[in-house]
Every structure is written in C-alpha cells, then in structure tokens.
Amino acid sequence: MEKEELKKILADHRNWLIGDGGKYADLRYADLSYADLSYANLSYANLRYADLSYADLRYADLRYANLRSADLRSA
C-alpha cells in the first residue's frame, strides 16, 4: 500500500473514532509489510488477513482491532 493512501485511511479512521465523520479503517488483505504504524490508532480497525510482517507497531493502539489471520511475523 502506498504511504499517502495509508495516511489518508488513518486520518479518516481517526476522525471516525472521535465522531467527526470519516470512516473506519477496512484494511482487509492490505499489504502493510514494513509500514511505519508506530503510534497509529487502529482500534476497531479491520486488519483481517493483512500482511503486517516487519511493520513497526510500537505504541500502536490495536484495541478491539480484528487481527484474525493477519501476518504479524517480526512485527
């Protein structure tokens, strides 16, 4: 996934979480390998089957996120 596209999805998700429009992050099957997701608020996001291998998830908020069958190797 392109960096700018991911930034837009995360911004929309942030707005959705605070009730200011936006939409929740549906990242099913997304290739997020090696992505910098540090400090990202991905609570309630759909990351089912997403490739998060080697992604930087330090301090990311993944509460209630759907991580079923996500690839988290070395994340």
PyMOL Python script that loads the backbone (N, CA, C, O; Angstrom):
from pymol import cmd

cmd.read_pdbstr("""\
ATOM      1  N   MET A   1       0.844  -1.175   0.000  1.00  0.00           N
ATOM      2  CA  MET A   1       0.000   0.000   0.000  1.00  0.00           C
ATOM      3  C   MET A   1       0.892   1.241   0.000  1.00  0.00           C
ATOM      4  O   MET A   1       1.902   1.296   0.702  1.00  0.00           O
ATOM      5  N   GLU A   2       0.508   2.218  -0.785  1.00  0.00           N
ATOM      6  CA  GLU A   2       1.274   3.459  -0.870  1.00  0.00           C
ATOM      7  C   GLU A   2       1.162   4.244   0.440  1.00  0.00           C
ATOM      8  O   GLU A   2       0.124   4.231   1.102  1.00  0.00           O
ATOM      9  N   LYS A   3       2.237   4.916   0.793  1.00  0.00           N
ATOM     10  CA  LYS A   3       2.304   5.663   2.045  1.00  0.00           C
ATOM     11  C   LYS A   3       1.205   6.726   2.146  1.00  0.00           C
ATOM     12  O   LYS A   3       0.587   6.877   3.200  1.00  0.00           O
ATOM     13  N   GLU A   4       0.963   7.450   1.076  1.00  0.00           N
ATOM     14  CA  GLU A   4      -0.051   8.509   1.099  1.00  0.00           C
ATOM     15  C   GLU A   4      -1.464   7.936   1.271  1.00  0.00           C
ATOM     16  O   GLU A   4      -2.296   8.513   1.972  1.00  0.00           O
ATOM     17  N   GLU A   5      -1.720   6.804   0.628  1.00  0.00           N
ATOM     18  CA  GLU A   5      -3.026   6.152   0.768  1.00  0.00           C
ATOM     19  C   GLU A   5      -3.243   5.719   2.217  1.00  0.00           C
ATOM     20  O   GLU A   5      -4.329   5.895   2.769  1.00  0.00           O
ATOM     21  N   LEU A   6      -2.203   5.153   2.825  1.00  0.00           N
ATOM     22  CA  LEU A   6      -2.296   4.720   4.214  1.00  0.00           C
ATOM     23  C   LEU A   6      -2.521   5.916   5.143  1.00  0.00           C
ATOM     24  O   LEU A   6      -3.322   5.830   6.074  1.00  0.00           O
ATOM     25  N   LYS A   7      -1.835   7.009   4.902  1.00  0.00           N
ATOM     26  CA  LYS A   7      -2.025   8.214   5.717  1.00  0.00           C
ATOM     27  C   LYS A   7      -3.469   8.697   5.659  1.00  0.00           C
ATOM     28  O   LYS A   7      -4.029   9.103   6.677  1.00  0.00           O
ATOM     29  N   LYS A   8      -4.067   8.655   4.484  1.00  0.00           N
ATOM     30  CA  LYS A   8      -5.463   9.079   4.304  1.00  0.00           C
ATOM     31  C   LYS A   8      -6.410   8.152   5.074  1.00  0.00           C
ATOM     32  O   LYS A   8      -7.327   8.614   5.754  1.00  0.00           O
ATOM     33  N   ILE A   9      -6.179   6.849   4.959  1.00  0.00           N
ATOM     34  CA  ILE A   9      -7.016   5.873   5.666  1.00  0.00           C
ATOM     35  C   ILE A   9      -6.917   6.080   7.177  1.00  0.00           C
ATOM     36  O   ILE A   9      -7.928   6.032   7.878  1.00  0.00           O
ATOM     37  N   LEU A  10      -5.700   6.310   7.678  1.00  0.00           N
ATOM     38  CA  LEU A  10      -5.516   6.515   9.113  1.00  0.00           C
ATOM     39  C   LEU A  10      -6.164   7.814   9.585  1.00  0.00           C
ATOM     40  O   LEU A  10      -6.725   7.865  10.680  1.00  0.00           O
ATOM     41  N   ALA A  11      -6.091   8.857   8.772  1.00  0.00           N
ATOM     42  CA  ALA A  11      -6.735  10.131   9.127  1.00  0.00           C
ATOM     43  C   ALA A  11      -8.254   9.974   9.159  1.00  0.00           C
ATOM     44  O   ALA A  11      -8.913  10.462  10.077  1.00  0.00           O
ATOM     45  N   ASP A  12      -8.804   9.294   8.157  1.00  0.00           N
ATOM     46  CA  ASP A  12     -10.253   9.044   8.136  1.00  0.00           C
ATOM     47  C   ASP A  12     -10.681   8.217   9.340  1.00  0.00           C
ATOM     48  O   ASP A  12     -11.727   8.470   9.939  1.00  0.00           O
ATOM     49  N   HIS A  13      -9.858   7.217   9.694  1.00  0.00           N
ATOM     50  CA  HIS A  13     -10.172   6.356  10.835  1.00  0.00           C
ATOM     51  C   HIS A  13     -10.136   7.170  12.132  1.00  0.00           C
ATOM     52  O   HIS A  13     -11.006   7.008  12.988  1.00  0.00           O
ATOM     53  N   ARG A  14      -9.154   8.026  12.275  1.00  0.00           N
ATOM     54  CA  ARG A  14      -9.044   8.876  13.458  1.00  0.00           C
ATOM     55  C   ARG A  14     -10.297   9.750  13.596  1.00  0.00           C
ATOM     56  O   ARG A  14     -10.846   9.886  14.690  1.00  0.00           O
ATOM     57  N   ASN A  15     -10.739  10.332  12.498  1.00  0.00           N
ATOM     58  CA  ASN A  15     -11.952  11.159  12.528  1.00  0.00           C
ATOM     59  C   ASN A  15     -13.180  10.332  12.890  1.00  0.00           C
ATOM     60  O   ASN A  15     -14.044  10.791  13.637  1.00  0.00           O
ATOM     61  N   TRP A  16     -13.256   9.114  12.360  1.00  0.00           N
ATOM     62  CA  TRP A  16     -14.372   8.218  12.674  1.00  0.00           C
ATOM     63  C   TRP A  16     -14.395   7.896  14.169  1.00  0.00           C
ATOM     64  O   TRP A  16     -15.457   7.866  14.791  1.00  0.00           O
ATOM     65  N   LEU A  17     -13.210   7.655  14.737  1.00  0.00           N
ATOM     66  CA  LEU A  17     -13.129   7.306  16.153  1.00  0.00           C
ATOM     67  C   LEU A  17     -13.613   8.435  17.061  1.00  0.00           C
ATOM     68  O   LEU A  17     -14.208   8.179  18.108  1.00  0.00           O
ATOM     69  N   ILE A  18     -13.363   9.665  16.670  1.00  0.00           N
ATOM     70  CA  ILE A  18     -13.762  10.791  17.523  1.00  0.00           C
ATOM     71  C   ILE A  18     -15.139  11.329  17.158  1.00  0.00           C
ATOM     72  O   ILE A  18     -15.601  12.312  17.738  1.00  0.00           O
ATOM     73  N   GLY A  19     -15.794  10.682  16.193  1.00  0.00           N
ATOM     74  CA  GLY A  19     -17.147  11.076  15.821  1.00  0.00           C
ATOM     75  C   GLY A  19     -17.211  12.308  14.938  1.00  0.00           C
ATOM     76  O   GLY A  19     -18.195  13.049  14.951  1.00  0.00           O
ATOM     77  N   ASP A  20     -16.152  12.517  14.169  1.00  0.00           N
ATOM     78  CA  ASP A  20     -16.078  13.696  13.303  1.00  0.00           C
ATOM     79  C   ASP A  20     -16.061  13.270  11.832  1.00  0.00           C
ATOM     80  O   ASP A  20     -15.167  13.642  11.072  1.00  0.00           O
ATOM     81  N   GLY A  21     -17.069  12.484  11.453  1.00  0.00           N
ATOM     82  CA  GLY A  21     -17.113  11.997  10.071  1.00  0.00           C
ATOM     83  C   GLY A  21     -16.107  10.880   9.866  1.00  0.00           C
ATOM     84  O   GLY A  21     -15.918  10.032  10.738  1.00  0.00           O
ATOM     85  N   GLY A  22     -15.474  10.885   8.727  1.00  0.00           N
ATOM     86  CA  GLY A  22     -14.501   9.848   8.412  1.00  0.00           C
ATOM     87  C   GLY A  22     -15.153   8.486   8.268  1.00  0.00           C
ATOM     88  O   GLY A  22     -16.376   8.375   8.183  1.00  0.00           O
ATOM     89  N   LYS A  23     -14.336   7.464   8.241  1.00  0.00           N
ATOM     90  CA  LYS A  23     -14.837   6.091   8.192  1.00  0.00           C
ATOM     91  C   LYS A  23     -13.806   5.174   8.810  1.00  0.00           C
ATOM     92  O   LYS A  23     -12.617   5.489   8.868  1.00  0.00           O
ATOM     93  N   TYR A  24     -14.285   4.034   9.271  1.00  0.00           N
ATOM     94  CA  TYR A  24     -13.355   3.132   9.945  1.00  0.00           C
ATOM     95  C   TYR A  24     -12.411   2.497   8.933  1.00  0.00           C
ATOM     96  O   TYR A  24     -12.741   2.346   7.757  1.00  0.00           O
ATOM     97  N   ALA A  25     -11.233   2.131   9.418  1.00  0.00           N
ATOM     98  CA  ALA A  25     -10.194   1.574   8.553  1.00  0.00           C
ATOM     99  C   ALA A  25     -10.499   0.118   8.229  1.00  0.00           C
ATOM    100  O   ALA A  25     -10.452  -0.744   9.107  1.00  0.00           O
ATOM    101  N   ASP A  26     -10.808  -0.148   6.980  1.00  0.00           N
ATOM    102  CA  ASP A  26     -11.013  -1.507   6.497  1.00  0.00           C
ATOM    103  C   ASP A  26      -9.770  -1.876   5.699  1.00  0.00           C
ATOM    104  O   ASP A  26      -9.655  -1.559   4.515  1.00  0.00           O
ATOM    105  N   LEU A  27      -8.851  -2.546   6.367  1.00  0.00           N
ATOM    106  CA  LEU A  27      -7.564  -2.886   5.766  1.00  0.00           C
ATOM    107  C   LEU A  27      -7.441  -4.392   5.537  1.00  0.00           C
ATOM    108  O   LEU A  27      -6.350  -4.957   5.616  1.00  0.00           O
ATOM    109  N   ARG A  28      -8.572  -5.029   5.255  1.00  0.00           N
ATOM    110  CA  ARG A  28      -8.536  -6.465   4.961  1.00  0.00           C
ATOM    111  C   ARG A  28      -7.629  -6.723   3.770  1.00  0.00           C
ATOM    112  O   ARG A  28      -7.697  -6.032   2.754  1.00  0.00           O
ATOM    113  N   TYR A  29      -6.781  -7.730   3.915  1.00  0.00           N
ATOM    114  CA  TYR A  29      -5.868  -8.178   2.856  1.00  0.00           C
ATOM    115  C   TYR A  29      -4.840  -7.117   2.452  1.00  0.00           C
ATOM    116  O   TYR A  29      -4.157  -7.298   1.444  1.00  0.00           O
ATOM    117  N   ALA A  30      -4.708  -6.034   3.191  1.00  0.00           N
ATOM    118  CA  ALA A  30      -3.765  -4.967   2.826  1.00  0.00           C
ATOM    119  C   ALA A  30      -2.325  -5.426   3.029  1.00  0.00           C
ATOM    120  O   ALA A  30      -2.015  -6.151   3.974  1.00  0.00           O
ATOM    121  N   ASP A  31      -1.464  -4.994   2.135  1.00  0.00           N
ATOM    122  CA  ASP A  31      -0.033  -5.249   2.277  1.00  0.00           C
ATOM    123  C   ASP A  31       0.564  -4.085   3.057  1.00  0.00           C
ATOM    124  O   ASP A  31       0.844  -3.022   2.503  1.00  0.00           O
ATOM    125  N   LEU A  32       0.752  -4.307   4.347  1.00  0.00           N
ATOM    126  CA  LEU A  32       1.323  -3.293   5.225  1.00  0.00           C
ATOM    127  C   LEU A  32       2.693  -3.731   5.726  1.00  0.00           C
ATOM    128  O   LEU A  32       3.175  -3.247   6.750  1.00  0.00           O
ATOM    129  N   SER A  33       3.306  -4.643   5.000  1.00  0.00           N
ATOM    130  CA  SER A  33       4.625  -5.114   5.399  1.00  0.00           C
ATOM    131  C   SER A  33       5.596  -3.934   5.388  1.00  0.00           C
ATOM    132  O   SER A  33       5.610  -3.122   4.463  1.00  0.00           O
ATOM    133  N   TYR A  34       6.398  -3.869   6.437  1.00  0.00           N
ATOM    134  CA  TYR A  34       7.402  -2.813   6.623  1.00  0.00           C
ATOM    135  C   TYR A  34       6.797  -1.417   6.828  1.00  0.00           C
ATOM    136  O   TYR A  34       7.537  -0.433   6.828  1.00  0.00           O
ATOM    137  N   ALA A  35       5.496  -1.307   7.000  1.00  0.00           N
ATOM    138  CA  ALA A  35       4.859   0.005   7.194  1.00  0.00           C
ATOM    139  C   ALA A  35       5.196   0.561   8.578  1.00  0.00           C
ATOM    140  O   ALA A  35       5.340  -0.190   9.542  1.00  0.00           O
ATOM    141  N   ASP A  36       5.316   1.865   8.659  1.00  0.00           N
ATOM    142  CA  ASP A  36       5.519   2.538   9.939  1.00  0.00           C
ATOM    143  C   ASP A  36       4.152   2.877  10.514  1.00  0.00           C
ATOM    144  O   ASP A  36       3.524   3.861  10.122  1.00  0.00           O
ATOM    145  N   LEU A  37       3.706   2.056  11.440  1.00  0.00           N
ATOM    146  CA  LEU A  37       2.417   2.257  12.096  1.00  0.00           C
ATOM    147  C   LEU A  37       2.614   2.634  13.562  1.00  0.00           C
ATOM    148  O   LEU A  37       1.688   2.527  14.367  1.00  0.00           O
ATOM    149  N   SER A  38       3.813   3.071  13.901  1.00  0.00           N
ATOM    150  CA  SER A  38       4.082   3.462  15.280  1.00  0.00           C
ATOM    151  C   SER A  38       3.165   4.615  15.667  1.00  0.00           C
ATOM    152  O   SER A  38       2.991   5.578  14.920  1.00  0.00           O
ATOM    153  N   TYR A  39       2.594   4.490  16.835  1.00  0.00           N
ATOM    154  CA  TYR A  39       1.663   5.476  17.406  1.00  0.00           C
ATOM    155  C   TYR A  39       0.325   5.565  16.668  1.00  0.00           C
ATOM    156  O   TYR A  39      -0.500   6.410  17.017  1.00  0.00           O
ATOM    157  N   ALA A  40       0.089   4.739  15.679  1.00  0.00           N
ATOM    158  CA  ALA A  40      -1.185   4.784  14.947  1.00  0.00           C
ATOM    159  C   ALA A  40      -2.314   4.271  15.837  1.00  0.00           C
ATOM    160  O   ALA A  40      -2.138   3.312  16.588  1.00  0.00           O
ATOM    161  N   ASN A  41      -3.456   4.911  15.745  1.00  0.00           N
ATOM    162  CA  ASN A  41      -4.636   4.445  16.466  1.00  0.00           C
ATOM    163  C   ASN A  41      -5.456   3.589  15.508  1.00  0.00           C
ATOM    164  O   ASN A  41      -6.190   4.099  14.662  1.00  0.00           O
ATOM    165  N   LEU A  42      -5.313   2.284  15.660  1.00  0.00           N
ATOM    166  CA  LEU A  42      -6.019   1.324  14.815  1.00  0.00           C
ATOM    167  C   LEU A  42      -7.090   0.577  15.606  1.00  0.00           C
ATOM    168  O   LEU A  42      -7.512  -0.509  15.209  1.00  0.00           O
ATOM    169  N   SER A  43      -7.526   1.154  16.717  1.00  0.00           N
ATOM    170  CA  SER A  43      -8.570   0.486  17.490  1.00  0.00           C
ATOM    171  C   SER A  43      -9.828   0.348  16.636  1.00  0.00           C
ATOM    172  O   SER A  43     -10.236   1.275  15.936  1.00  0.00           O
ATOM    173  N   TYR A  44     -10.416  -0.819  16.716  1.00  0.00           N
ATOM    174  CA  TYR A  44     -11.623  -1.195  15.958  1.00  0.00           C
ATOM    175  C   TYR A  44     -11.381  -1.349  14.449  1.00  0.00           C
ATOM    176  O   TYR A  44     -12.334  -1.597  13.710  1.00  0.00           O
ATOM    177  N   ALA A  45     -10.165  -1.214  13.981  1.00  0.00           N
ATOM    178  CA  ALA A  45      -9.881  -1.366  12.548  1.00  0.00           C
ATOM    179  C   ALA A  45      -9.992  -2.833  12.138  1.00  0.00           C
ATOM    180  O   ALA A  45      -9.790  -3.732  12.954  1.00  0.00           O
ATOM    181  N   ASN A  46     -10.311  -3.060  10.880  1.00  0.00           N
ATOM    182  CA  ASN A  46     -10.375  -4.411  10.337  1.00  0.00           C
ATOM    183  C   ASN A  46      -9.060  -4.694   9.617  1.00  0.00           C
ATOM    184  O   ASN A  46      -8.810  -4.172   8.531  1.00  0.00           O
ATOM    185  N   LEU A  47      -8.227  -5.526  10.235  1.00  0.00           N
ATOM    186  CA  LEU A  47      -6.924  -5.898   9.683  1.00  0.00           C
ATOM    187  C   LEU A  47      -6.890  -7.387   9.346  1.00  0.00           C
ATOM    188  O   LEU A  47      -5.821  -7.995   9.285  1.00  0.00           O
ATOM    189  N   ARG A  48      -8.051  -7.955   9.132  1.00  0.00           N
ATOM    190  CA  ARG A  48      -8.144  -9.381   8.844  1.00  0.00           C
ATOM    191  C   ARG A  48      -7.369  -9.714   7.577  1.00  0.00           C
ATOM    192  O   ARG A  48      -7.545  -9.071   6.542  1.00  0.00           O
ATOM    193  N   TYR A  49      -6.517 -10.717   7.669  1.00  0.00           N
ATOM    194  CA  TYR A  49      -5.669 -11.197   6.576  1.00  0.00           C
ATOM    195  C   TYR A  49      -4.645 -10.162   6.104  1.00  0.00           C
ATOM    196  O   TYR A  49      -4.018 -10.358   5.063  1.00  0.00           O
ATOM    197  N   ALA A  50      -4.465  -9.079   6.835  1.00  0.00           N
ATOM    198  CA  ALA A  50      -3.482  -8.066   6.435  1.00  0.00           C
ATOM    199  C   ALA A  50      -2.067  -8.605   6.646  1.00  0.00           C
ATOM    200  O   ALA A  50      -1.814  -9.376   7.571  1.00  0.00           O
ATOM    201  N   ASP A  51      -1.165  -8.191   5.785  1.00  0.00           N
ATOM    202  CA  ASP A  51       0.247  -8.543   5.922  1.00  0.00           C
ATOM    203  C   ASP A  51       0.930  -7.428   6.700  1.00  0.00           C
ATOM    204  O   ASP A  51       1.220  -6.362   6.156  1.00  0.00           O
ATOM    205  N   LEU A  52       1.183  -7.685   7.975  1.00  0.00           N
ATOM    206  CA  LEU A  52       1.843  -6.722   8.845  1.00  0.00           C
ATOM    207  C   LEU A  52       3.265  -7.162   9.169  1.00  0.00           C
ATOM    208  O   LEU A  52       3.862  -6.678  10.130  1.00  0.00           O
ATOM    209  N   SER A  53       3.804  -8.068   8.377  1.00  0.00           N
ATOM    210  CA  SER A  53       5.143  -8.567   8.655  1.00  0.00           C
ATOM    211  C   SER A  53       6.149  -7.419   8.607  1.00  0.00           C
ATOM    212  O   SER A  53       6.154  -6.604   7.685  1.00  0.00           O
ATOM    213  N   TYR A  54       6.994  -7.386   9.627  1.00  0.00           N
ATOM    214  CA  TYR A  54       8.050  -6.377   9.763  1.00  0.00           C
ATOM    215  C   TYR A  54       7.518  -4.945   9.911  1.00  0.00           C
ATOM    216  O   TYR A  54       8.291  -3.993   9.809  1.00  0.00           O
ATOM    217  N   ALA A  55       6.235  -4.783  10.145  1.00  0.00           N
ATOM    218  CA  ALA A  55       5.681  -3.439  10.360  1.00  0.00           C
ATOM    219  C   ALA A  55       6.108  -2.932  11.735  1.00  0.00           C
ATOM    220  O   ALA A  55       6.276  -3.715  12.670  1.00  0.00           O
ATOM    221  N   ASP A  56       6.277  -1.645  11.846  1.00  0.00           N
ATOM    222  CA  ASP A  56       6.613  -1.017  13.118  1.00  0.00           C
ATOM    223  C   ASP A  56       5.306  -0.699  13.838  1.00  0.00           C
ATOM    224  O   ASP A  56       4.596   0.237  13.473  1.00  0.00           O
ATOM    225  N   LEU A  57       5.002  -1.486  14.857  1.00  0.00           N
ATOM    226  CA  LEU A  57       3.755  -1.332  15.602  1.00  0.00           C
ATOM    227  C   LEU A  57       3.997  -0.775  17.008  1.00  0.00           C
ATOM    228  O   LEU A  57       3.124  -0.868  17.870  1.00  0.00           O
ATOM    229  N   ARG A  58       5.169  -0.202  17.238  1.00  0.00           N
ATOM    230  CA  ARG A  58       5.461   0.334  18.567  1.00  0.00           C
ATOM    231  C   ARG A  58       4.442   1.408  18.939  1.00  0.00           C
ATOM    232  O   ARG A  58       4.198   2.354  18.191  1.00  0.00           O
ATOM    233  N   TYR A  59       3.863   1.228  20.110  1.00  0.00           N
ATOM    234  CA  TYR A  59       2.886   2.163  20.678  1.00  0.00           C
ATOM    235  C   TYR A  59       1.614   2.311  19.839  1.00  0.00           C
ATOM    236  O   TYR A  59       0.842   3.245  20.057  1.00  0.00           O
ATOM    237  N   ALA A  60       1.390   1.423  18.905  1.00  0.00           N
ATOM    238  CA  ALA A  60       0.142   1.452  18.126  1.00  0.00           C
ATOM    239  C   ALA A  60      -1.001   0.965  19.015  1.00  0.00           C
ATOM    240  O   ALA A  60      -0.824   0.058  19.828  1.00  0.00           O
ATOM    241  N   ASP A  61      -2.152   1.565  18.854  1.00  0.00           N
ATOM    242  CA  ASP A  61      -3.343   1.174  19.609  1.00  0.00           C
ATOM    243  C   ASP A  61      -4.143   0.198  18.751  1.00  0.00           C
ATOM    244  O   ASP A  61      -4.754   0.585  17.755  1.00  0.00           O
ATOM    245  N   LEU A  62      -4.128  -1.065  19.151  1.00  0.00           N
ATOM    246  CA  LEU A  62      -4.814  -2.118  18.406  1.00  0.00           C
ATOM    247  C   LEU A  62      -5.987  -2.698  19.199  1.00  0.00           C
ATOM    248  O   LEU A  62      -6.449  -3.801  18.908  1.00  0.00           O
ATOM    249  N   ARG A  63      -6.462  -1.965  20.186  1.00  0.00           N
ATOM    250  CA  ARG A  63      -7.579  -2.470  20.986  1.00  0.00           C
ATOM    251  C   ARG A  63      -8.801  -2.715  20.108  1.00  0.00           C
ATOM    252  O   ARG A  63      -9.204  -1.861  19.317  1.00  0.00           O
ATOM    253  N   TYR A  64      -9.370  -3.886  20.266  1.00  0.00           N
ATOM    254  CA  TYR A  64     -10.584  -4.310  19.558  1.00  0.00           C
ATOM    255  C   TYR A  64     -10.410  -4.385  18.035  1.00  0.00           C
ATOM    256  O   TYR A  64     -11.397  -4.517  17.312  1.00  0.00           O
ATOM    257  N   ALA A  65      -9.191  -4.304  17.549  1.00  0.00           N
ATOM    258  CA  ALA A  65      -8.951  -4.458  16.110  1.00  0.00           C
ATOM    259  C   ALA A  65      -9.119  -5.929  15.736  1.00  0.00           C
ATOM    260  O   ALA A  65      -8.801  -6.820  16.524  1.00  0.00           O
ATOM    261  N   ASN A  66      -9.616  -6.169  14.539  1.00  0.00           N
ATOM    262  CA  ASN A  66      -9.760  -7.532  14.036  1.00  0.00           C
ATOM    263  C   ASN A  66      -8.443  -7.920  13.371  1.00  0.00           C
ATOM    264  O   ASN A  66      -8.121  -7.447  12.281  1.00  0.00           O
ATOM    265  N   LEU A  67      -7.691  -8.783  14.041  1.00  0.00           N
ATOM    266  CA  LEU A  67      -6.392  -9.235  13.540  1.00  0.00           C
ATOM    267  C   LEU A  67      -6.433 -10.707  13.142  1.00  0.00           C
ATOM    268  O   LEU A  67      -5.389 -11.346  13.008  1.00  0.00           O
ATOM    269  N   ARG A  68      -7.631 -11.244  12.953  1.00  0.00           N
ATOM    270  CA  ARG A  68      -7.765 -12.654  12.613  1.00  0.00           C
ATOM    271  C   ARG A  68      -7.024 -12.955  11.318  1.00  0.00           C
ATOM    272  O   ARG A  68      -7.252 -12.314  10.291  1.00  0.00           O
ATOM    273  N   SER A  69      -6.141 -13.931  11.381  1.00  0.00           N
ATOM    274  CA  SER A  69      -5.346 -14.413  10.247  1.00  0.00           C
ATOM    275  C   SER A  69      -4.403 -13.354   9.679  1.00  0.00           C
ATOM    276  O   SER A  69      -3.917 -13.501   8.558  1.00  0.00           O
ATOM    277  N   ALA A  70      -4.143 -12.303  10.430  1.00  0.00           N
ATOM    278  CA  ALA A  70      -3.159 -11.305   9.983  1.00  0.00           C
ATOM    279  C   ALA A  70      -1.757 -11.879  10.159  1.00  0.00           C
ATOM    280  O   ALA A  70      -1.504 -12.651  11.083  1.00  0.00           O
ATOM    281  N   ASP A  71      -0.862 -11.500   9.277  1.00  0.00           N
ATOM    282  CA  ASP A  71       0.531 -11.939   9.343  1.00  0.00           C
ATOM    283  C   ASP A  71       1.300 -10.927  10.188  1.00  0.00           C
ATOM    284  O   ASP A  71       1.542  -9.801   9.755  1.00  0.00           O
ATOM    285  N   LEU A  72       1.678 -11.335  11.387  1.00  0.00           N
ATOM    286  CA  LEU A  72       2.373 -10.452  12.321  1.00  0.00           C
ATOM    287  C   LEU A  72       3.826 -10.868  12.534  1.00  0.00           C
ATOM    288  O   LEU A  72       4.442 -10.481  13.527  1.00  0.00           O
ATOM    289  N   ARG A  73       4.367 -11.641  11.624  1.00  0.00           N
ATOM    290  CA  ARG A  73       5.749 -12.091  11.787  1.00  0.00           C
ATOM    291  C   ARG A  73       6.706 -10.910  11.859  1.00  0.00           C
ATOM    292  O   ARG A  73       6.695 -10.022  11.007  1.00  0.00           O
ATOM    293  N   SER A  74       7.532 -10.924  12.897  1.00  0.00           N
ATOM    294  CA  SER A  74       8.567  -9.908  13.113  1.00  0.00           C
ATOM    295  C   SER A  74       8.011  -8.490  13.182  1.00  0.00           C
ATOM    296  O   SER A  74       8.735  -7.524  12.940  1.00  0.00           O
ATOM    297  N   ALA A  75       6.750  -8.366  13.507  1.00  0.00           N
ATOM    298  CA  ALA A  75       6.157  -7.015  13.628  1.00  0.00           C
ATOM    299  C   ALA A  75       6.467  -6.452  14.996  1.00  0.00           C
ATOM    300  O   ALA A  75       6.065  -5.332  15.309  1.00  0.00           O
TER     301      ALA A  75
END
""", "prot")
cmd.dss("prot")
cmd.show_as("cartoon", "prot")
cmd.util.cbc("prot")
cmd.orient("prot")
